[in-house]
Amino acid sequence: MTTLDHCQELDAKDPLRTLKDQFILPPGVIYLDGNSLGVLPKATAARVAEVVTQEWGVGLIRSWNTAGWFESPQKAGNKIAKLIGANAGEVVATDTTSINLYKVLSAALNIAAADSPTRKLIVSERSNFPTDLYIAEALCQERGYTLKLVEPDEIAASLTADVAILMLTHVNYRTGSMHDMATVTQAAHAASILTVWDLAHSAGAVPVDLTSAKADFAIGCGYKYLNGGPGAPAFVWVNTKHTERFWQPLAGWWGHATPFEFTPDYRPAPGVNRYLCGTQPIINMAALDCGLDVYMAAEAFGGMAALRIKSLALTDLFIELVQERCVGFGIGLATPLAHAQRGSQVCLTREHGAGLEGSSGAFAIVQALIARGVIGDYRVGDGLAHKDIMRFGFTPLYIGFEDVWHAVEHLRQVLVSEEWKRPEFNQKHAVT
Ligand SMILES: *Cc1c(COP(=O)(O)O)cnc(C)c1O
């Protein structure tokens, strides 16, 4: 049996334990939702105040040049590039994940239409994040394509001669299961299919190597593992072999080759800069930069490789403790046990009917945990398996092994006491 002492020993031996000091973590909270909204880095508040009072308040319009505002998408992009196996100059931080997906998927469709006009399908996973499916569906309608949704084990067989694009989220937002990017990309390319990868649950969570995987397009999120703050700019990466073949559809002036010549005709900027559209949210960009700086500091401790070792140790420990200490409450596991298939989160399941009024009780259990300061989240199941999901993200930058112990102990107490059955834990809010 795993003990609290053992968890404390793991913390004492953890080479990354001091990174936690770079964040403000509210007392009494074990935050297992960094996969949804990352925590606040210590540097952010002062930096944002500086941008507001000095760069904006005093520098005013001069700050576009003097404070480096204009280059901030590239500056943040170069830091992100290091986390996802891209080169400097290949990534820009900009817009939202949804908008960036629209841009890269449109560009990928343009390339597919030019190279293989008879291919009319976009393939994705049925359990992909909804915004990805909605954006793809809208583009399909606009351009006369069809979105084909398959289960994970059907992907290989779905790479047929009528498919233009394979659009996948690398780490599934609900189950935490991870695709082998290199193998899937290779299979897609062997069938002349382009790949679009969503790294929302990968960037800063698991090592990613877009270059060696020979991926075609990638996008990702700034406010999850990258700790950029609510609504932080997202990012775009495009394989250099594709960047200059087409414009992206939101061809705004920030993506122009010479925006300050104010010419009436559009000439796209070279490289990934053409994926910028309009004026960027500079205050949010400054906050994102602070989040990224923690990752730059983590390089001294082994960077993403070391973070991955700790992340797997944390998720292994959580699974082990749940399986040892929360037996007999109908708790299942949706996250793969194989390390190669696991992101940085663990999803526990409950069957429909295990809770009140035919529900799974998963929502209420999560609410009871939040009331105890253990913040994870709830996601409805996919309807097919008759299960709902309790999702726990483990961010190795600031979560320790003792935190994992206490989180599972709270879960055990919530289950044993049945406090999740209280009415206040069974009421839904606008955002779950
Ligand atoms: C979080 C997430 C998004 C978020 O998109 P926004 O445009 O920031 O709302 C998109 N895709 C995936 C896979 C996500 O996990």
The ligand as an SDF file (V2000), in Angstrom:
LIG
                    3D

 15 15  0  0  0  0  0  0  0  0999 V2000
   -9.6400   24.0840  -24.8940 C   0  0  0  0  0  0  0  0  0  0  0  0
   -9.7520   23.6370  -26.2960 C   0  0  0  0  0  0  0  0  0  0  0  0
  -10.1370   24.5380  -27.2940 C   0  0  0  0  0  0  0  0  0  0  0  0
  -10.5060   25.9430  -26.9030 C   0  0  0  0  0  0  0  0  0  0  0  0
  -10.8000   26.7540  -27.9640 O   0  0  0  0  0  0  0  0  0  0  0  0
  -11.0500   28.2990  -27.6920 P   0  0  0  0  0  0  0  0  0  0  0  0
  -11.1060   28.8800  -29.0410 O   0  0  0  0  0  0  0  0  0  0  0  0
   -9.9380   28.8000  -26.8320 O   0  0  0  0  0  0  0  0  0  0  0  0
  -12.3250   28.4380  -26.9340 O   0  0  0  0  0  0  0  0  0  0  0  0
  -10.1630   24.0810  -28.6000 C   0  0  0  0  0  0  0  0  0  0  0  0
   -9.8450   22.8030  -28.9050 N   0  0  0  0  0  0  0  0  0  0  0  0
   -9.4840   21.9130  -27.9530 C   0  0  0  0  0  0  0  0  0  0  0  0
   -9.1320   20.5170  -28.3240 C   0  0  0  0  0  0  0  0  0  0  0  0
   -9.4370   22.3020  -26.6260 C   0  0  0  0  0  0  0  0  0  0  0  0
   -9.0990   21.4290  -25.6810 O   0  0  0  0  0  0  0  0  0  0  0  0
  1  2  1  0
  2  3  1  0
  2 14  2  0
  3  4  1  0
  3 10  2  0
  4  5  1  0
  5  6  1  0
  6  7  2  0
  6  8  1  0
  6  9  1  0
 10 11  1  0
 11 12  2  0
 12 13  1  0
 12 14  1  0
 14 15  1  0
M  END
$$$$
